[in-house]
Amino acid sequence: MRNALALFDSNLSAARNLEALYSFLSAHVTAPMPYDDLLRSQVVYAVSAFDKLIHDLVRTGMVQIFSGARPPTAKYLSEPISIELHGSLVSATVPPKEYVFEQAIFLKQKSISYQDPAKVAEGLSYIWDEPQKWQRIATAMGMTDKKAKTTLKLIVVRRNAIVHEADIDPTTNAKLPINQAECRQITDFLQSCGATITTLVT
């Protein structure tokens, strides 16, 4: 799971580079258009990095359970699998069963988005039998669970506005304002939240 965290940190660093590029261009290059879309891209990439981290943690944890290296959770034990997958697992030698299982989990979950707090908690239930997940996460981050969940929800709302609505204010048809401080706060929160979750489930 530490590999998942290292990749998460690398992805967030790439997202932060967009802010650095925004700062450089704004200070040194005059252009007929603003560079604000670099900051919008940072928000999208930061949320994407968090989403991927949760996917990686869930998949890795489920493979660990399958391999006997981690105790199963109630949600893991209740997860249905197809007869086809069961047959593949029974007969697997090369590639090994663990690989076949991991690929099946990847394919099954790749269309799931782990961004909303409820979805994050649902995904973590496959590998973490903690009944008060967000309370544990928020406490470790030094905030209330309500504050942590609300912050993540607002970040996802902003990300969705950028991705699905071109970040347009429907009343004015103008781009919603965005600044470096907002992007930095979003990225910092996601990095803290992701690191905290990794520590708690490892």
Secondary structure, 3 states (H helix, E strand, C coil): CHHHHHHHHHHHHHHHHHHHHHHHHHHHCCCCCCCHHHHHHHHHHHHHHHHHHHHHHHHHHHHHHHHCCCCCCHHHHCCCCCHHHHHHHHHCCCCCHHHHHHHHHHHHHCCCCCCCHHHHHHHHCCCCCCCCHHHHHHHHHCCCHHHHHHHHHHHHHHHHHHHHHCCEECCCCEECCCCHHHHHHHHHHHHHHHHHHHHHHC
